[in-house]
Amino acid sequence: MTSFKDRQTGEEAKFAHDQQSEFRAMARRNKLLGQWAAEKLGLSGPAADEYAMSVVKSDFEEAGDADVMRKILGDLRAGKIEISEGEVRARMAELLEIARAAIKAGT
């Protein structure tokens, strides 16, 4: 019975670790996405950093990526940047893989 309990505890700890790592990867992805969008909008320095953080914060409005997508697309279109939702989604997927790799590498 003890080994079953130990295994269960280990699996719960792994699940919690995986969830925390994924949360960190999503936040990092959103920051990278914000930096990418800031560059497209012609922002640099502190203005670009502030914009990237606003993208990270936008993810707390609702579950999923809809809130981040709405912010990025809205801001890019307001800045007269022609871009499709598909292009933004592709960039989000690419940046998520980069963020996951960085988290896994401990950087």
N, CA, C and O atoms as CSV, one atom per row, in Angstrom:
chain,resi,resn,atom,element,x,y,z
A,1,MET,N,N,0.816,-1.190,0.000
A,1,MET,CA,C,0.000,0.000,0.000
A,1,MET,C,C,0.863,1.258,0.000
A,1,MET,O,O,0.495,2.266,-0.603
A,2,THR,N,N,2.011,1.200,0.676
A,2,THR,CA,C,2.888,2.362,0.742
A,2,THR,C,C,3.442,2.704,-0.634
A,2,THR,O,O,3.534,3.881,-0.982
A,3,SER,N,N,3.815,1.697,-1.425
A,3,SER,CA,C,4.377,1.985,-2.748
A,3,SER,C,C,3.325,2.618,-3.663
A,3,SER,O,O,3.663,3.480,-4.475
A,4,PHE,N,N,2.072,2.211,-3.549
A,4,PHE,CA,C,1.013,2.831,-4.335
A,4,PHE,C,C,0.856,4.295,-3.931
A,4,PHE,O,O,0.728,5.166,-4.792
A,5,LYS,N,N,0.866,4.567,-2.641
A,5,LYS,CA,C,0.736,5.933,-2.135
A,5,LYS,C,C,1.927,6.775,-2.586
A,5,LYS,O,O,1.757,7.931,-2.970
A,6,ASP,N,N,3.124,6.206,-2.541
A,6,ASP,CA,C,4.323,6.919,-2.991
A,6,ASP,C,C,4.228,7.239,-4.475
A,6,ASP,O,O,4.568,8.343,-4.901
A,7,ARG,N,N,3.768,6.275,-5.258
A,7,ARG,CA,C,3.626,6.492,-6.705
A,7,ARG,C,C,2.595,7.576,-6.984
A,7,ARG,O,O,2.803,8.432,-7.843
A,8,GLN,N,N,1.491,7.537,-6.261
A,8,GLN,CA,C,0.443,8.539,-6.436
A,8,GLN,C,C,0.979,9.926,-6.087
A,8,GLN,O,O,0.738,10.889,-6.815
A,9,THR,N,N,1.695,10.024,-4.987
A,9,THR,CA,C,2.276,11.301,-4.577
A,9,THR,C,C,3.267,11.799,-5.620
A,9,THR,O,O,3.303,12.991,-5.928
A,10,GLY,N,N,4.068,10.892,-6.161
A,10,GLY,CA,C,5.028,11.256,-7.197
A,10,GLY,C,C,4.348,11.759,-8.461
A,10,GLY,O,O,4.796,12.731,-9.070
A,11,GLU,N,N,3.268,11.099,-8.850
A,11,GLU,CA,C,2.532,11.522,-10.042
A,11,GLU,C,C,1.865,12.877,-9.826
A,11,GLU,O,O,1.814,13.697,-10.743
A,12,GLU,N,N,1.361,13.112,-8.637
A,12,GLU,CA,C,0.757,14.409,-8.338
A,12,GLU,C,C,1.805,15.510,-8.378
A,12,GLU,O,O,1.540,16.601,-8.882
A,13,ALA,N,N,2.987,15.235,-7.853
A,13,ALA,CA,C,4.070,16.223,-7.875
A,13,ALA,C,C,4.511,16.508,-9.307
A,13,ALA,O,O,4.779,17.658,-9.653
A,14,LYS,N,N,4.590,15.475,-10.139
A,14,LYS,CA,C,4.968,15.658,-11.535
A,14,LYS,C,C,3.922,16.478,-12.270
A,14,LYS,O,O,4.264,17.364,-13.054
A,15,PHE,N,N,2.658,16.194,-12.025
A,15,PHE,CA,C,1.574,16.944,-12.649
A,15,PHE,C,C,1.668,18.421,-12.269
A,15,PHE,O,O,1.554,19.294,-13.129
A,16,ALA,N,N,1.875,18.697,-10.992
A,16,ALA,CA,C,1.979,20.088,-10.533
A,16,ALA,C,C,3.177,20.774,-11.177
A,16,ALA,O,O,3.080,21.932,-11.584
A,17,HIS,N,N,4.293,20.083,-11.274
A,17,HIS,CA,C,5.495,20.638,-11.903
A,17,HIS,C,C,5.240,20.922,-13.378
A,17,HIS,O,O,5.616,21.980,-13.883
A,18,ASP,N,N,4.606,19.985,-14.067
A,18,ASP,CA,C,4.302,20.162,-15.492
A,18,ASP,C,C,3.371,21.350,-15.712
A,18,ASP,O,O,3.553,22.116,-16.657
A,19,GLN,N,N,2.376,21.504,-14.843
A,19,GLN,CA,C,1.445,22.619,-14.961
A,19,GLN,C,C,2.155,23.955,-14.732
A,19,GLN,O,O,1.898,24.932,-15.436
A,20,GLN,N,N,3.031,23.986,-13.760
A,20,GLN,CA,C,3.787,25.208,-13.475
A,20,GLN,C,C,4.712,25.543,-14.644
A,20,GLN,O,O,4.827,26.706,-15.032
A,21,SER,N,N,5.361,24.540,-15.199
A,21,SER,CA,C,6.250,24.764,-16.344
A,21,SER,C,C,5.478,25.278,-17.548
A,21,SER,O,O,5.954,26.163,-18.258
A,22,GLU,N,N,4.294,24.731,-17.783
A,22,GLU,CA,C,3.476,25.179,-18.913
A,22,GLU,C,C,2.991,26.614,-18.702
A,22,GLU,O,O,2.945,27.396,-19.651
A,23,PHE,N,N,2.633,26.964,-17.477
A,23,PHE,CA,C,2.224,28.338,-17.180
A,23,PHE,C,C,3.374,29.299,-17.471
A,23,PHE,O,O,3.173,30.348,-18.084
A,24,ARG,N,N,4.567,28.941,-17.032
A,24,ARG,CA,C,5.740,29.784,-17.273
A,24,ARG,C,C,6.044,29.890,-18.759
A,24,ARG,O,O,6.406,30.963,-19.241
A,25,ALA,N,N,5.900,28.786,-19.491
A,25,ALA,CA,C,6.143,28.801,-20.937
A,25,ALA,C,C,5.138,29.703,-21.645
A,25,ALA,O,O,5.509,30.437,-22.561
A,26,MET,N,N,3.878,29.660,-21.237
A,26,MET,CA,C,2.861,30.505,-21.860
A,26,MET,C,C,3.142,31.986,-21.583
A,26,MET,O,O,2.996,32.826,-22.471
A,27,ALA,N,N,3.540,32.297,-20.363
A,27,ALA,CA,C,3.862,33.685,-20.030
A,27,ALA,C,C,5.064,34.156,-20.842
A,27,ALA,O,O,5.083,35.287,-21.329
A,28,ARG,N,N,6.058,33.298,-20.986
A,28,ARG,CA,C,7.240,33.650,-21.781
A,28,ARG,C,C,6.865,33.803,-23.244
A,28,ARG,O,O,7.340,34.718,-23.916
A,29,ARG,N,N,6.007,32.906,-23.745
A,29,ARG,CA,C,5.549,33.014,-25.129
A,29,ARG,C,C,4.846,34.347,-25.353
A,29,ARG,O,O,5.071,35.012,-26.364
A,30,ASN,N,N,3.997,34.733,-24.409
A,30,ASN,CA,C,3.272,35.983,-24.547
A,30,ASN,C,C,4.203,37.188,-24.531
A,30,ASN,O,O,3.976,38.162,-25.249
A,31,LYS,N,N,5.237,37.125,-23.724
A,31,LYS,CA,C,6.219,38.217,-23.706
A,31,LYS,C,C,6.949,38.285,-25.047
A,31,LYS,O,O,7.118,39.368,-25.608
A,32,LEU,N,N,7.374,37.147,-25.556
A,32,LEU,CA,C,8.039,37.109,-26.858
A,32,LEU,C,C,7.111,37.601,-27.963
A,32,LEU,O,O,7.535,38.326,-28.863
A,33,LEU,N,N,5.850,37.205,-27.889
A,33,LEU,CA,C,4.858,37.651,-28.862
A,33,LEU,C,C,4.678,39.165,-28.775
A,33,LEU,O,O,4.564,39.840,-29.798
A,34,GLY,N,N,4.653,39.688,-27.573
A,34,GLY,CA,C,4.548,41.131,-27.385
A,34,GLY,C,C,5.748,41.866,-27.943
A,34,GLY,O,O,5.599,42.945,-28.517
A,35,GLN,N,N,6.940,41.299,-27.785
A,35,GLN,CA,C,8.143,41.913,-28.344
A,35,GLN,C,C,8.095,41.902,-29.871
A,35,GLN,O,O,8.482,42.871,-30.524
A,36,TRP,N,N,7.618,40.801,-30.423
A,36,TRP,CA,C,7.477,40.684,-31.877
A,36,TRP,C,C,6.491,41.727,-32.398
A,36,TRP,O,O,6.773,42.418,-33.378
A,37,ALA,N,N,5.342,41.841,-31.747
A,37,ALA,CA,C,4.326,42.805,-32.169
A,37,ALA,C,C,4.830,44.234,-31.973
A,37,ALA,O,O,4.577,45.099,-32.811
A,38,ALA,N,N,5.534,44.486,-30.882
A,38,ALA,CA,C,6.076,45.820,-30.622
A,38,ALA,C,C,7.018,46.242,-31.754
A,38,ALA,O,O,6.998,47.392,-32.193
A,39,GLU,N,N,7.828,45.313,-32.210
A,39,GLU,CA,C,8.738,45.608,-33.320
A,39,GLU,C,C,7.941,45.981,-34.570
A,39,GLU,O,O,8.277,46.939,-35.265
A,40,LYS,N,N,6.893,45.222,-34.848
A,40,LYS,CA,C,6.038,45.512,-36.004
A,40,LYS,C,C,5.369,46.879,-35.877
A,40,LYS,O,O,5.126,47.557,-36.876
A,41,LEU,N,N,5.077,47.274,-34.641
A,41,LEU,CA,C,4.428,48.559,-34.392
A,41,LEU,C,C,5.421,49.714,-34.320
A,41,LEU,O,O,5.031,50.870,-34.154
A,42,GLY,N,N,6.705,49.394,-34.447
A,42,GLY,CA,C,7.730,50.438,-34.421
A,42,GLY,C,C,8.132,50.876,-33.027
A,42,GLY,O,O,8.727,51.940,-32.856
A,43,LEU,N,N,7.813,50.066,-32.029
A,43,LEU,CA,C,8.172,50.386,-30.651
A,43,LEU,C,C,9.551,49.825,-30.333
A,43,LEU,O,O,9.945,48.785,-30.859
A,44,SER,N,N,10.277,50.522,-29.469
A,44,SER,CA,C,11.578,50.022,-29.034
A,44,SER,C,C,11.842,50.475,-27.607
A,44,SER,O,O,11.116,51.306,-27.062
A,45,GLY,N,N,12.880,49.925,-27.015
A,45,GLY,CA,C,13.267,50.297,-25.658
A,45,GLY,C,C,12.184,50.049,-24.641
A,45,GLY,O,O,11.482,49.039,-24.701
A,46,PRO,N,N,12.043,50.978,-23.698
A,46,PRO,CA,C,11.046,50.818,-22.634
A,46,PRO,C,C,9.608,50.699,-23.157
A,46,PRO,O,O,8.794,49.993,-22.562
A,47,ALA,N,N,9.295,51.379,-24.253
A,47,ALA,CA,C,7.936,51.290,-24.809
A,47,ALA,C,C,7.649,49.870,-25.289
A,47,ALA,O,O,6.540,49.366,-25.111
A,48,ALA,N,N,8.639,49.228,-25.895
A,48,ALA,CA,C,8.471,47.845,-26.351
A,48,ALA,C,C,8.340,46.901,-25.167
A,48,ALA,O,O,7.520,45.982,-25.195
A,49,ASP,N,N,9.137,47.115,-24.129
A,49,ASP,CA,C,9.062,46.286,-22.929
A,49,ASP,C,C,7.704,46.431,-22.251
A,49,ASP,O,O,7.111,45.447,-21.809
A,50,GLU,N,N,7.222,47.662,-22.174
A,50,GLU,CA,C,5.916,47.916,-21.566
A,50,GLU,C,C,4.804,47.252,-22.378
A,50,GLU,O,O,3.869,46.681,-21.817
A,51,TYR,N,N,4.915,47.333,-23.689
A,51,TYR,CA,C,3.910,46.703,-24.540
A,51,TYR,C,C,3.925,45.187,-24.346
A,51,TYR,O,O,2.871,44.564,-24.223
A,52,ALA,N,N,5.127,44.592,-24.319
A,52,ALA,CA,C,5.235,43.142,-24.141
A,52,ALA,C,C,4.598,42.710,-22.823
A,52,ALA,O,O,3.936,41.673,-22.769
A,53,MET,N,N,4.788,43.485,-21.772
A,53,MET,CA,C,4.180,43.142,-20.485
A,53,MET,C,C,2.663,43.292,-20.549
A,53,MET,O,O,1.944,42.556,-19.873
A,54,SER,N,N,2.165,44.232,-21.351
A,54,SER,CA,C,0.708,44.376,-21.475
A,54,SER,C,C,0.111,43.156,-22.175
A,54,SER,O,O,-1.030,42.780,-21.907
A,55,VAL,N,N,0.881,42.542,-23.070
A,55,VAL,CA,C,0.416,41.313,-23.721
A,55,VAL,C,C,0.369,40.175,-22.702
A,55,VAL,O,O,-0.588,39.402,-22.674
A,56,VAL,N,N,1.399,40.077,-21.871
A,56,VAL,CA,C,1.416,39.048,-20.824
A,56,VAL,C,C,0.192,39.219,-19.916
A,56,VAL,O,O,-0.488,38.243,-19.598
A,57,LYS,N,N,-0.083,40.451,-19.505
A,57,LYS,CA,C,-1.218,40.716,-18.610
A,57,LYS,C,C,-2.557,40.436,-19.283
A,57,LYS,O,O,-3.522,40.057,-18.618
A,58,SER,N,N,-2.618,40.621,-20.592
A,58,SER,CA,C,-3.894,40.401,-21.292
A,58,SER,C,C,-4.333,38.943,-21.232
A,58,SER,O,O,-5.515,38.646,-21.401
A,59,ASP,N,N,-3.397,38.035,-20.994
A,59,ASP,CA,C,-3.727,36.614,-20.952
A,59,ASP,C,C,-4.535,36.239,-19.711
A,59,ASP,O,O,-5.076,35.135,-19.643
A,60,PHE,N,N,-4.625,37.125,-18.742
A,60,PHE,CA,C,-5.356,36.822,-17.511
A,60,PHE,C,C,-6.827,37.203,-17.594
A,60,PHE,O,O,-7.564,37.038,-16.622
A,61,GLU,N,N,-7.265,37.711,-18.745
A,61,GLU,CA,C,-8.658,38.125,-18.897
A,61,GLU,C,C,-9.607,36.936,-18.992
A,61,GLU,O,O,-10.706,36.977,-18.439
A,62,GLU,N,N,-9.196,35.882,-19.687
A,62,GLU,CA,C,-10.035,34.692,-19.841
A,62,GLU,C,C,-9.142,33.497,-20.161
A,62,GLU,O,O,-7.976,33.661,-20.519
A,63,ALA,N,N,-9.688,32.319,-20.032
A,63,ALA,CA,C,-8.919,31.104,-20.319
A,63,ALA,C,C,-8.665,31.001,-21.819
A,63,ALA,O,O,-9.476,31.449,-22.629
A,64,GLY,N,N,-7.544,30.412,-22.175
A,64,GLY,CA,C,-7.221,30.209,-23.579
A,64,GLY,C,C,-6.474,31.394,-24.177
A,64,GLY,O,O,-6.070,32.320,-23.473
A,65,ASP,N,N,-6.303,31.340,-25.482
A,65,ASP,CA,C,-5.527,32.347,-26.188
A,65,ASP,C,C,-6.356,33.457,-26.807
A,65,ASP,O,O,-5.796,34.378,-27.402
A,66,ALA,N,N,-7.670,33.398,-26.685
A,66,ALA,CA,C,-8.537,34.374,-27.355
A,66,ALA,C,C,-8.232,35.801,-26.912
A,66,ALA,O,O,-8.235,36.720,-27.731
A,67,ASP,N,N,-7.968,35.989,-25.620
A,67,ASP,CA,C,-7.696,37.333,-25.120
A,67,ASP,C,C,-6.387,37.895,-25.674
A,67,ASP,O,O,-6.309,39.073,-26.022
A,68,VAL,N,N,-5.372,37.055,-25.752
A,68,VAL,CA,C,-4.084,37.487,-26.307
A,68,VAL,C,C,-4.233,37.760,-27.798
A,68,VAL,O,O,-3.716,38.759,-28.299
A,69,MET,N,N,-4.923,36.896,-28.499
A,69,MET,CA,C,-5.138,37.076,-29.931
A,69,MET,C,C,-5.888,38.376,-30.199
A,69,MET,O,O,-5.530,39.132,-31.101
A,70,ARG,N,N,-6.917,38.628,-29.422
A,70,ARG,CA,C,-7.712,39.849,-29.584
A,70,ARG,C,C,-6.834,41.092,-29.397
A,70,ARG,O,O,-6.938,42.049,-30.165
A,71,LYS,N,N,-5.978,41.075,-28.385
A,71,LYS,CA,C,-5.096,42.223,-28.124
A,71,LYS,C,C,-4.111,42.416,-29.264
A,71,LYS,O,O,-3.988,43.517,-29.799
A,72,ILE,N,N,-3.413,41.362,-29.636
A,72,ILE,CA,C,-2.385,41.479,-30.677
A,72,ILE,C,C,-3.006,41.921,-32.001
A,72,ILE,O,O,-2.543,42.880,-32.618
A,73,LEU,N,N,-4.053,41.221,-32.434
A,73,LEU,CA,C,-4.688,41.577,-33.708
A,73,LEU,C,C,-5.246,42.996,-33.673
A,73,LEU,O,O,-5.081,43.756,-34.627
A,74,GLY,N,N,-5.898,43.348,-32.583
A,74,GLY,CA,C,-6.464,44.683,-32.460
A,74,GLY,C,C,-5.400,45.764,-32.531
A,74,GLY,O,O,-5.571,46.769,-33.220
A,75,ASP,N,N,-4.305,45.557,-31.820
A,75,ASP,CA,C,-3.234,46.556,-31.804
A,75,ASP,C,C,-2.519,46.649,-33.149
A,75,ASP,O,O,-2.208,47.744,-33.617
A,76,LEU,N,N,-2.260,45.499,-33.765
A,76,LEU,CA,C,-1.592,45.522,-35.066
A,76,LEU,C,C,-2.476,46.180,-36.122
A,76,LEU,O,O,-2.005,46.979,-36.930
A,77,ARG,N,N,-3.742,45.840,-36.106
A,77,ARG,CA,C,-4.659,46.439,-37.093
A,77,ARG,C,C,-4.847,47.925,-36.837
A,77,ARG,O,O,-4.958,48.706,-37.782
A,78,ALA,N,N,-4.885,48.329,-35.566
A,78,ALA,CA,C,-4.985,49.754,-35.238
A,78,ALA,C,C,-3.742,50.502,-35.709
A,78,ALA,O,O,-3.805,51.685,-36.045
A,79,GLY,N,N,-2.612,49.795,-35.729
A,79,GLY,CA,C,-1.359,50.369,-36.220
A,79,GLY,C,C,-1.196,50.244,-37.720
A,79,GLY,O,O,-0.115,50.485,-38.256
A,80,LYS,N,N,-2.274,49.865,-38.399
A,80,LYS,CA,C,-2.296,49.713,-39.864
A,80,LYS,C,C,-1.328,48.641,-40.372
A,80,LYS,O,O,-0.794,48.744,-41.477
A,81,ILE,N,N,-1.114,47.619,-39.551
A,81,ILE,CA,C,-0.291,46.474,-39.939
A,81,ILE,C,C,-1.239,45.402,-40.458
A,81,ILE,O,O,-2.088,44.911,-39.714
A,82,GLU,N,N,-1.104,45.039,-41.714
A,82,GLU,CA,C,-1.961,44.002,-42.290
A,82,GLU,C,C,-1.381,42.639,-41.950
A,82,GLU,O,O,-0.276,42.289,-42.367
A,83,ILE,N,N,-2.148,41.886,-41.188
A,83,ILE,CA,C,-1.707,40.558,-40.762
A,83,ILE,C,C,-2.958,39.721,-40.503
A,83,ILE,O,O,-3.972,40.224,-40.019
A,84,SER,N,N,-2.866,38.455,-40.831
A,84,SER,CA,C,-4.017,37.576,-40.628
A,84,SER,C,C,-3.943,36.903,-39.262
A,84,SER,O,O,-2.885,36.829,-38.637
A,85,GLU,N,N,-5.083,36.421,-38.827
A,85,GLU,CA,C,-5.124,35.664,-37.572
A,85,GLU,C,C,-4.253,34.416,-37.686
A,85,GLU,O,O,-3.601,34.017,-36.721
A,86,GLY,N,N,-4.246,33.804,-38.867
A,86,GLY,CA,C,-3.423,32.621,-39.087
A,86,GLY,C,C,-1.940,32.902,-38.911
A,86,GLY,O,O,-1.210,32.079,-38.359
A,87,GLU,N,N,-1.493,34.059,-39.375
A,87,GLU,CA,C,-0.087,34.429,-39.217
A,87,GLU,C,C,0.263,34.612,-37.747
A,87,GLU,O,O,1.329,34.193,-37.295
A,88,VAL,N,N,-0.642,35.241,-37.007
A,88,VAL,CA,C,-0.394,35.450,-35.577
A,88,VAL,C,C,-0.413,34.107,-34.847
A,88,VAL,O,O,0.427,33.864,-33.980
A,89,ARG,N,N,-1.353,33.243,-35.186
A,89,ARG,CA,C,-1.411,31.916,-34.548
A,89,ARG,C,C,-0.139,31.109,-34.839
A,89,ARG,O,O,0.379,30.424,-33.957
A,90,ALA,N,N,0.354,31.192,-36.062
A,90,ALA,CA,C,1.583,30.481,-36.418
A,90,ALA,C,C,2.754,31.014,-35.596
A,90,ALA,O,O,3.579,30.241,-35.108
A,91,ARG,N,N,2.823,32.321,-35.446
A,91,ARG,CA,C,3.898,32.920,-34.646
A,91,ARG,C,C,3.760,32.515,-33.188
A,91,ARG,O,O,4.760,32.244,-32.524
A,92,MET,N,N,2.528,32.471,-32.682
A,92,MET,CA,C,2.299,32.046,-31.303
A,92,MET,C,C,2.793,30.614,-31.089
A,92,MET,O,O,3.431,30.319,-30.079
A,93,ALA,N,N,2.499,29.738,-32.029
A,93,ALA,CA,C,2.922,28.331,-31.912
A,93,ALA,C,C,4.441,28.229,-31.942
A,93,ALA,O,O,5.036,27.489,-31.158
A,94,GLU,N,N,5.055,28.964,-32.837
A,94,GLU,CA,C,6.522,28.955,-32.942
A,94,GLU,C,C,7.161,29.464,-31.649
A,94,GLU,O,O,8.109,28.868,-31.139
A,95,LEU,N,N,6.638,30.559,-31.134
A,95,LEU,CA,C,7.197,31.134,-29.908
A,95,LEU,C,C,6.937,30.266,-28.687
A,95,LEU,O,O,7.734,30.277,-27.750
A,96,LEU,N,N,5.841,29.514,-28.675
A,96,LEU,CA,C,5.573,28.608,-27.565
A,96,LEU,C,C,6.628,27.507,-27.516
A,96,LEU,O,O,7.090,27.138,-26.436
A,97,GLU,N,N,7.007,26.987,-28.670
A,97,GLU,CA,C,8.047,25.960,-28.696
A,97,GLU,C,C,9.387,26.525,-28.217
A,97,GLU,O,O,10.127,25.853,-27.499
A,98,ILE,N,N,9.689,27.749,-28.615
A,98,ILE,CA,C,10.913,28.405,-28.156
A,98,ILE,C,C,10.869,28.593,-26.646
A,98,ILE,O,O,11.855,28.339,-25.954
A,99,ALA,N,N,9.731,29.036,-26.137
A,99,ALA,CA,C,9.577,29.258,-24.695
A,99,ALA,C,C,9.690,27.953,-23.915
A,99,ALA,O,O,10.346,27.905,-22.874
A,100,ARG,N,N,9.055,26.896,-24.412
A,100,ARG,CA,C,9.148,25.589,-23.734
A,100,ARG,C,C,10.589,25.095,-23.685
A,100,ARG,O,O,11.044,24.583,-22.663
A,101,ALA,N,N,11.298,25.252,-24.792
A,101,ALA,CA,C,12.703,24.818,-24.832
A,101,ALA,C,C,13.541,25.614,-23.840
A,101,ALA,O,O,14.418,25.055,-23.180
A,102,ALA,N,N,13.282,26.903,-23.732
A,102,ALA,CA,C,14.035,27.727,-22.788
A,102,ALA,C,C,13.734,27.333,-21.346
A,102,ALA,O,O,14.642,27.279,-20.516
A,103,ILE,N,N,12.480,27.061,-21.044
A,103,ILE,CA,C,12.093,26.621,-19.700
A,103,ILE,C,C,12.766,25.285,-19.384
A,103,ILE,O,O,13.308,25.089,-18.296
A,104,LYS,N,N,12.719,24.383,-20.345
A,104,LYS,CA,C,13.326,23.054,-20.144
A,104,LYS,C,C,14.835,23.172,-19.926
A,104,LYS,O,O,15.419,22.437,-19.129
A,105,ALA,N,N,15.452,24.106,-20.643
A,105,ALA,CA,C,16.907,24.301,-20.517
A,105,ALA,C,C,17.281,25.086,-19.257
A,105,ALA,O,O,18.453,25.188,-18.896
A,106,GLY,N,N,16.256,25.636,-18.598
A,106,GLY,CA,C,16.502,26.368,-17.370
A,106,GLY,C,C,16.966,27.797,-17.596
A,106,GLY,O,O,17.562,28.408,-16.709
A,107,THR,N,N,16.694,28.331,-18.780
A,107,THR,CA,C,17.114,29.717,-19.051
A,107,THR,C,C,15.948,30.650,-19.046
A,107,THR,O,O,16.117,31.851,-19.256
